[in-house]
Amino acid sequence: MPRLACLALLLCSALASAMQPIRIGVSGPFSGGSSPMGLSMRGGIRLAAEDINRRGGILGRPIQLVERDDRGQPSYAVRVASELIDQQRVVATVGFANSGVALASQQLYQQAHIPAITAVATAHVITQQFLPPRHAANYVFRVAASDALQAPLIVREAQRRGFRRVAVLSDNSNYGRLGQQDLLKALQASNIRAVSVQQFRNGELDMSRALEAARAAGAQCILTYTIGPELAQIANTLAQMEWRIPLIGSWTLSMSNFIDNAGPNAEGARMVQTFIEDGNTPLRASFIRRYLQRNPGERIPSPPSAAQGYDSLLLLAAAMQQAGSSDGPRVRAALENLRTPVAGLIATYRRPFSASDHEAIELDIPVIGEVRQRKVIYAYPQDRLRHP
């Protein structure tokens, strides 16, 4: 073959390779009780991919999302992660709505040196398993409020409202069990007493025994760590008992399957939020409008999940752009030292990660939300004036 023809062939091959999409895994519970989180997260990630691709992609290459339903089940999620890594050849992944799923799956990404950004799951240990110096490098990052951060904010809200005797209710999943531990630790550092601590099985339909114990102990409010369906059972059982007592808990009290299943019994519940469905900035207003156009409904099923998914992909794209590559170790290093601020929905991220800290959400970011008329609003109007 003539030399010029060979050069032309090599050039065409290089150009074709340069235009190959960057394949990024997206795994979450797109079915089952956790689906409001998973579907909202996926919707936010899709919008971020649209925005990135509209601006020319990453390094001139479009993003291609490879989406898989992990069903919220750790054993099944491991199979999903294995497929994404070995068969789909993703270069990074964003997802993980359930803490047990994240803990089971992230080991595979760590072993493969593939960056994995947790966009929803909040158990504090998620980013801690592979810390240096025990491990050469940690490939697990998070853009969600860790339970180690949420628990003190829940307790602070109880203090702010003058409660001194509280009951703690959680499910027996990794999320509920670890969240309960964080709550009890935060309570020990406060002047609030946990007069009743109860744990129920995931999927429990009868909350009367736990709530009767809380009432007998003189609890003034209920602090919760579980997800939407079980939260609705708590609120509905309280109404049946004619016991009007506030619910304060983790961010899952904003899930649509709590608000919808509890109906008027959800009114007044308060929770920690990184993002509230309120168009108080142009970027947020545009995001909410576009999300609801593509996913018709009364509201975003889980607004923090959607916003955290969106911001996670923006940060990953910024790291790839800075690294000049989609190579896992180079992207991880760039994430740990992002030089250019990234304007997201939740915050403007300025060096959100470091080699020793893979948590993007800091204590000054979350606010307290409250359920009012089937929507989550700012519990304290002054928080609405805080901009990312």
RODO-2510 file (C-alpha; in nm, 4 decimals, decimal comma):
residues 388
     n   res          X          Y          Z
     1     m     0,0000     0,0000     0,0000
     2     p     0,1406     0,3447    -0,0886
     3     r     0,2779     0,5448     0,2017
     4     l     0,0228     0,8260     0,1604
     5     a    -0,2608     0,5769     0,1629
     6     c    -0,1286     0,4233     0,4839
     7     l    -0,1052     0,7672     0,6485
     8     a    -0,4588     0,8504     0,5357
     9     l    -0,5864     0,5228     0,6782
    10     l    -0,4122     0,5840     1,0101
    11     l    -0,5493     0,9381     1,0242
    12     c    -0,9025     0,8195     0,9537
    13     s    -0,8670     0,5530     1,2206
    14     a    -0,7413     0,8096     1,4736
    15     l    -1,0262     1,0479     1,3905
    16     a    -1,2823     0,7691     1,4220
    17     s    -1,1387     0,6725     1,7600
    18     a    -1,1453     1,0345     1,8751
    19     m    -1,5163     1,0553     1,7892
    20     q    -1,6074     0,7366     1,9774
    21     p    -1,8471     0,8204     2,2614
    22     i    -1,7307     0,8195     2,6205
    23     r    -1,9305     0,5436     2,7855
    24     i    -2,0425     0,6226     3,1404
    25     g    -2,2405     0,3781     3,3515
    26     v    -2,5594     0,4833     3,5293
    27     s    -2,6982     0,2322     3,7785
    28     g    -2,9818     0,2825     4,0227
    29     p    -3,3168     0,1473     4,1404
    30     f    -3,5414     0,2200     3,8443
    31     s    -3,8048    -0,0156     3,9862
    32     g    -3,9228    -0,1014     4,3377
    33     g    -3,9640     0,1026     4,6560
    34     s    -3,6513     0,3102     4,5972
    35     s    -3,7442     0,3998     4,2381
    36     p    -3,8353     0,7654     4,3130
    37     m    -3,4677     0,8138     4,4013
    38     g    -3,3331     0,6129     4,1086
    39     l    -3,5596     0,7566     3,8397
    40     s    -3,5043     1,1130     3,9599
    41     m    -3,1280     1,0604     3,9673
    42     r    -3,1345     0,9154     3,6157
    43     g    -3,3435     1,2084     3,4930
    44     g    -3,0914     1,4556     3,6330
    45     i    -2,7968     1,2670     3,4827
    46     r    -2,9657     1,2590     3,1432
    47     l    -3,0158     1,6363     3,1493
    48     a    -2,6498     1,6885     3,2415
    49     a    -2,5434     1,4632     2,9520
    50     e    -2,7625     1,6675     2,7158
    51     d    -2,6021     1,9913     2,8341
    52     i    -2,2483     1,8542     2,8085
    53     n    -2,3058     1,7080     2,4624
    54     r    -2,4688     2,0291     2,3406
    55     r    -2,1475     2,2116     2,4369
    56     g    -1,9358     1,9688     2,2355
    57     g    -1,9044     1,6767     2,4744
    58     i    -1,5833     1,5909     2,6570
    59     l    -1,2592     1,6356     2,4656
    60     g    -1,4684     1,6568     2,1500
    61     r    -1,6372     1,3227     2,2210
    62     p    -2,0050     1,2786     2,3132
    63     i    -2,1155     1,1140     2,6365
    64     q    -2,3050     0,7885     2,6012
    65     l    -2,4920     0,6772     2,9110
    66     v    -2,5157     0,3027     2,9718
    67     e    -2,8107     0,2652     3,2094
    68     r    -2,8930    -0,0372     3,4236
    69     d    -3,1589    -0,1040     3,6887
    70     d    -2,9927    -0,2413     4,0026
    71     r    -3,3376    -0,2958     4,1657
    72     g    -3,2018    -0,1622     4,4944
    73     q    -3,0681    -0,5116     4,5679
    74     p    -2,6971    -0,5459     4,6602
    75     s    -2,6521    -0,8965     4,5174
    76     y    -2,8116    -0,8019     4,1865
    77     a    -2,6233    -0,4705     4,1796
    78     v    -2,2900    -0,6565     4,1884
    79     r    -2,3909    -0,8359     3,8674
    80     v    -2,4855    -0,5007     3,7123
    81     a    -2,1493    -0,3499     3,8062
    82     s    -1,9649    -0,6505     3,6656
    83     e    -2,1476    -0,6188     3,3345
    84     l    -2,0856    -0,2454     3,3084
    85     i    -1,7143    -0,2942     3,3731
    86     d    -1,6382    -0,6140     3,1811
    87     q    -1,8855    -0,6091     2,8947
    88     q    -1,9931    -0,2482     2,8476
    89     r    -1,6418    -0,1134     2,9136
    90     v    -1,7572     0,2008     3,0901
    91     v    -1,4790     0,4407     3,1892
    92     a    -1,6660     0,5775     3,4928
    93     t    -2,0004     0,5382     3,6637
    94     v    -2,2539     0,7597     3,8387
    95     g    -2,5382     0,6239     4,0477
    96     f    -2,6052     0,4195     4,3625
    97     a    -2,9207     0,5281     4,5432
    98     n    -2,9115     0,2610     4,8146
    99     s    -2,6298     0,2420     5,0659
   100     g    -2,6123    -0,1382     5,0631
   101     v    -2,5924    -0,1342     4,6839
   102     a    -2,3153     0,1249     4,6880
   103     l    -2,1089    -0,0679     4,9434
   104     a    -2,1432    -0,3925     4,7471
   105     s    -2,0825    -0,2452     4,4005
   106     q    -1,8046     0,0026     4,4608
   107     q    -1,5517    -0,2704     4,5364
   108     l    -1,5611    -0,3789     4,1729
   109     y    -1,5001    -0,0257     4,0464
   110     q    -1,2186     0,0193     4,2974
   111     q    -1,0491    -0,3004     4,1775
   112     a    -1,0857    -0,1911     3,8137
   113     h    -0,9501     0,1611     3,8853
   114     i    -1,2728     0,3130     3,7495
   115     p    -1,4058     0,6310     3,9170
   116     a    -1,7465     0,5746     4,0781
   117     i    -1,9478     0,8762     4,1910
   118     t    -2,2272     0,8024     4,4365
   119     a    -2,5067     1,0483     4,3616
   120     v    -2,7690     0,9508     4,6208
   121     a    -2,6691     0,6914     4,8846
   122     t    -2,5661     0,8530     5,2119
   123     a    -2,4171     0,5957     5,4556
   124     h    -2,1059     0,7635     5,5935
   125     v    -1,8818     0,4608     5,5242
   126     i    -1,9355     0,4732     5,1461
   127     t    -1,6319     0,6918     5,0761
   128     q    -1,4252     0,5476     5,3612
   129     q    -1,3526     0,1896     5,2545
   130     f    -1,0547     0,2590     5,0309
   131     l    -0,8812     0,5508     5,1970
   132     p    -0,5032     0,5961     5,1710
   133     p    -0,2583     0,4942     5,3073
   134     r    -0,4210     0,1525     5,3413
   135     h    -0,5069     0,1754     4,9713
   136     a    -0,2917     0,3435     4,7092
   137     a    -0,5847     0,5460     4,5776
   138     n    -0,9587     0,5798     4,6421
   139     y    -1,1853     0,5672     4,3346
   140     v    -1,5133     0,6257     4,5235
   141     f    -1,6536     0,9810     4,5371
   142     r    -1,9872     1,1227     4,6524
   143     v    -2,2153     1,4162     4,5681
   144     a    -2,4777     1,3673     4,8404
   145     a    -2,5009     1,4630     5,2064
   146     s    -2,3341     1,1913     5,4135
   147     d    -2,5308     1,0638     5,7114
   148     a    -2,2426     1,1789     5,9300
   149     l    -2,3387     1,5279     5,8157
   150     q    -2,7181     1,4826     5,8087
   151     a    -2,7549     1,3357     6,1577
   152     p    -2,6207     1,6463     6,3407
   153     l    -2,8476     1,8647     6,1243
   154     i    -3,1512     1,6542     6,2192
   155     v    -3,0614     1,6883     6,5871
   156     r    -2,9996     2,0619     6,5427
   157     e    -3,3491     2,1004     6,3960
   158     a    -3,4987     1,9179     6,6961
   159     q    -3,3061     2,1505     6,9285
   160     r    -3,4163     2,4548     6,7317
   161     r    -3,7781     2,3574     6,7942
   162     g    -3,7251     2,3030     7,1648
   163     f    -3,7596     1,9245     7,1817
   164     r    -3,5729     1,7478     7,4624
   165     r    -3,7148     1,3950     7,4463
   166     v    -3,7164     1,2152     7,1116
   167     a    -3,7835     0,8714     6,9687
   168     v    -3,5557     0,7266     6,6990
   169     l    -3,7116     0,4963     6,4369
   170     s    -3,5157     0,3293     6,1571
   171     d    -3,5318     0,0252     5,9323
   172     n    -3,2850    -0,2637     5,9469
   173     s    -3,1197    -0,1995     5,6083
   174     n    -2,7627    -0,0720     5,5856
   175     y    -2,9096     0,2737     5,5349
   176     g    -3,1355     0,2627     5,8400
   177     r    -2,8943     0,0824     6,0686
   178     l    -2,5951     0,3067     5,9950
   179     g    -2,8126     0,6192     5,9960
   180     q    -2,9472     0,5282     6,3381
   181     q    -2,5902     0,4952     6,4665
   182     d    -2,5090     0,8434     6,3354
   183     l    -2,8241     0,9862     6,4956
   184     l    -2,7475     0,8344     6,8343
   185     k    -2,3929     0,9680     6,8157
   186     a    -2,5237     1,3173     6,7356
   187     l    -2,7777     1,2961     7,0188
   188     q    -2,5042     1,2064     7,2676
   189     a    -2,3331     1,5354     7,1852
   190     s    -2,6561     1,7327     7,2457
   191     n    -2,8883     1,8042     7,5367
   192     i    -3,1597     1,5869     7,3812
   193     r    -3,2423     1,2440     7,5201
   194     a    -3,3418     0,9462     7,3041
   195     v    -3,6218     0,8011     7,5180
   196     s    -3,7084     0,5265     7,2670
   197     v    -3,4887     0,3655     7,0009
   198     q    -3,6674     0,1243     6,7683
   199     q    -3,5648    -0,0632     6,4555
   200     f    -3,8089    -0,2380     6,2217
   201     r    -3,7647    -0,4666     5,9246
   202     n    -3,7485    -0,3115     5,5812
   203     g    -4,0978    -0,3311     5,4291
   204     e    -4,2747    -0,3255     5,7676
   205     l    -4,6481    -0,2526     5,7402
   206     d    -4,7328    -0,2263     6,1117
   207     m    -4,5570     0,0538     6,2998
   208     s    -4,7959     0,0564     6,5968
   209     r    -4,5709    -0,1307     6,8430
   210     a    -4,2719     0,1011     6,7864
   211     l    -4,4882     0,4111     6,8045
   212     e    -4,6770     0,2979     7,1157
   213     a    -4,3391     0,2478     7,2839
   214     a    -4,2347     0,5991     7,1803
   215     r    -4,5564     0,7493     7,3174
   216     a    -4,5256     0,5573     7,6441
   217     a    -4,1705     0,6921     7,6823
   218     g    -4,2923     1,0514     7,6460
   219     a    -4,1310     1,1345     7,3113
   220     q    -4,1943     1,4869     7,1839
   221     c    -4,0986     1,4125     6,8228
   222     i    -3,9918     1,1228     6,6011
   223     l    -3,6507     1,1176     6,4319
   224     t    -3,6509     0,8844     6,1312
   225     y    -3,4050     0,6931     5,9143
   226     t    -3,5832     0,4897     5,6491
   227     i    -3,7274     0,5430     5,2988
   228     g    -4,0593     0,6578     5,1529
   229     p    -4,2974     0,3598     5,1910
   230     e    -4,1995     0,2952     5,5538
   231     l    -4,2105     0,6663     5,6330
   232     a    -4,5678     0,6751     5,5042
   233     q    -4,6550     0,3853     5,7334
   234     i    -4,5158     0,5806     6,0292
   235     a    -4,7150     0,8947     5,9433
   236     n    -5,0358     0,7028     5,8760
   237     t    -5,0041     0,5009     6,1973
   238     l    -4,9529     0,8211     6,3963
   239     a    -5,2779     0,9547     6,2481
   240     q    -5,4622     0,6329     6,3376
   241     m    -5,3312     0,6675     6,6931
   242     e    -5,4495     1,0308     6,6967
   243     w    -5,1016     1,1231     6,8176
   244     r    -4,9984     1,4512     6,6614
   245     i    -4,6218     1,4571     6,6900
   246     p    -4,3648     1,6034     6,4472
   247     l    -4,1548     1,3916     6,2117
   248     i    -3,7960     1,5089     6,1551
   249     g    -3,5542     1,3007     5,9560
   250     s    -3,3126     1,2423     5,6764
   251     w    -3,3612     1,3643     5,3224
   252     t    -3,5866     1,0675     5,2275
   253     l    -3,8875     1,2413     5,3845
   254     s    -3,8977     1,4369     5,0571
   255     m    -3,9612     1,1218     4,8485
   256     s    -4,2822     1,1176     4,6447
   257     n    -4,3861     0,7768     4,7766
   258     f    -4,3858     0,9225     5,1285
   259     i    -4,5776     1,2362     5,0338
   260     d    -4,8272     1,0542     4,8105
   261     n    -4,8865     0,7516     5,0357
   262     a    -4,9143     0,9572     5,3557
   263     g    -5,1306     1,2287     5,1993
   264     p    -5,2383     1,4844     5,4609
   265     n    -5,0493     1,2887     5,7276
   266     a    -4,7214     1,3973     5,5653
   267     e    -4,7975     1,7624     5,6319
   268     g    -4,5318     1,9368     5,8391
   269     a    -4,2633     1,6651     5,8168
   270     r    -3,9168     1,8206     5,8076
   271     m    -3,5983     1,6851     5,6567
   272     v    -3,2416     1,7678     5,5491
   273     q    -3,2221     1,8693     5,1817
   274     t    -2,9430     1,9571     4,9411
   275     f    -3,1931     2,0766     4,6790
   276     i    -3,5547     2,1916     4,6948
   277     e    -3,7765     2,2075     4,3866
   278     d    -3,7904     2,5866     4,3825
   279     g    -3,6762     2,7906     4,0841
   280     n    -3,4962     3,0504     4,2935
   281     t    -3,2113     3,0819     4,0404
   282     p    -3,2271     3,0768     3,6583
   283     l    -3,0288     2,7497     3,6429
   284     r    -3,2580     2,5790     3,8912
   285     a    -3,5737     2,7107     3,7222
   286     s    -3,4522     2,5844     3,3836
   287     f    -3,3585     2,2459     3,5271
   288     i    -3,6971     2,1961     3,6954
   289     r    -3,8859     2,3002     3,3815
   290     r    -3,6834     2,0696     3,1569
   291     y    -3,7064     1,7775     3,3977
   292     l    -4,0866     1,8004     3,4164
   293     q    -4,1132     1,8382     3,0392
   294     r    -3,9283     1,5104     2,9887
   295     n    -4,0788     1,3357     3,2908
   296     p    -4,4380     1,4600     3,3275
   297     g    -4,5738     1,4657     3,6784
   298     e    -4,6884     1,6857     3,9635
   299     r    -4,3318     1,7231     4,0906
   300     i    -3,9857     1,5670     4,0703
   301     p    -4,0228     1,2405     4,2683
   302     s    -3,6959     1,3016     4,4571
   303     p    -3,5542     1,6495     4,3883
   304     p    -3,2209     1,6012     4,5736
   305     s    -3,1569     1,2798     4,3784
   306     a    -3,2165     1,4600     4,0482
   307     a    -2,9926     1,7551     4,1360
   308     q    -2,7158     1,5365     4,2805
   309     g    -2,7197     1,3221     3,9672
   310     y    -2,6919     1,6321     3,7496
   311     d    -2,4032     1,7800     3,9495
   312     s    -2,2204     1,4456     3,9694
   313     l    -2,1956     1,4174     3,5929
   314     l    -2,0843     1,7817     3,5615
   315     l    -1,7985     1,7173     3,8048
   316     l    -1,6981     1,3969     3,6277
   317     a    -1,6952     1,5745     3,2907
   318     a    -1,4851     1,8588     3,4328
   319     a    -1,2322     1,6083     3,5642
   320     m    -1,2052     1,4323     3,2273
   321     q    -1,1631     1,7634     3,0523
   322     q    -0,8879     1,8650     3,2947
   323     a    -0,7190     1,5252     3,2703
   324     g    -0,7324     1,5358     2,8905
   325     s    -0,8341     1,1715     2,9082
   326     s    -1,1012     0,9261     3,0203
   327     d    -0,8339     0,7023     3,1761
   328     g    -0,9439     0,6040     3,5280
   329     p    -0,6330     0,6951     3,7315
   330     r    -0,5951     1,0280     3,5528
   331     v    -0,9634     1,1158     3,6034
   332     r    -0,9422     1,0214     3,9723
   333     a    -0,6395     1,2472     4,0164
   334     a    -0,8216     1,5324     3,8418
   335     l    -1,1305     1,4893     4,0619
   336     e    -0,9053     1,5226     4,3668
   337     n    -0,7660     1,8505     4,2347
   338     l    -1,0263     2,0245     4,0190
   339     r    -0,8716     2,3574     3,9279
   340     t    -1,1758     2,5258     3,7668
   341     p    -1,4970     2,5918     3,9635
   342     v    -1,8001     2,3950     3,8441
   343     a    -2,1361     2,5735     3,8647
   344     g    -2,3927     2,3128     3,9673
   345     l    -2,7522     2,3133     4,0874
   346     i    -2,6623     2,2569     4,4513
   347     a    -2,3430     2,4599     4,4769
   348     t    -2,0592     2,6134     4,2832
   349     y    -1,7951     2,3510     4,3510
   350     r    -1,4460     2,4841     4,4219
   351     r    -1,2041     2,1957     4,4727
   352     p    -1,4855     1,9764     4,6133
   353     f    -1,2582     1,6744     4,6581
   354     s    -0,9052     1,6051     4,7761
   355     a    -0,6967     1,2909     4,8086
   356     s    -0,8190     1,2463     5,1670
   357     d    -1,1775     1,3785     5,1318
   358     h    -1,4108     1,2471     4,8613
   359     e    -1,7250     1,4220     4,9928
   360     a    -1,8477     1,7140     4,7786
   361     i    -2,1289     1,8252     5,0130
   362     e    -2,0133     2,0252     5,3145
   363     l    -2,2026     2,1253     5,6297
   364     d    -2,2953     2,4724     5,5023
   365     i    -2,4826     2,3434     5,1943
   366     p    -2,7952     2,1542     5,3171
   367     v    -3,1131     2,3294     5,4302
   368     i    -3,4250     2,2094     5,6101
   369     g    -3,7283     2,1311     5,3968
   370     e    -4,0896     2,0911     5,5050
   371     v    -4,3849     1,9142     5,3434
   372     r    -4,6616     2,1636     5,2708
   373     q    -4,9602     2,0857     5,0501
   374     r    -4,7919     1,7846     4,8852
   375     k    -4,4676     1,9660     4,8043
   376     v    -4,1410     2,0270     4,9849
   377     i    -4,0701     2,3922     5,0556
   378     y    -3,8036     2,5761     5,2534
   379     a    -3,8864     2,5406     5,6240
   380     y    -3,7047     2,8695     5,6833
   381     p    -3,7725     3,1319     5,4127
   382     q    -3,4297     3,2926     5,4557
   383     d    -3,2702     2,9738     5,3201
   384     r    -3,4385     3,0388     4,9860
   385     l    -3,2070     3,3381     4,9400
   386     r    -2,8974     3,1194     4,9559
   387     h    -2,7569     3,0683     4,6074
   388     p    -2,5156     2,8005     4,4851
***
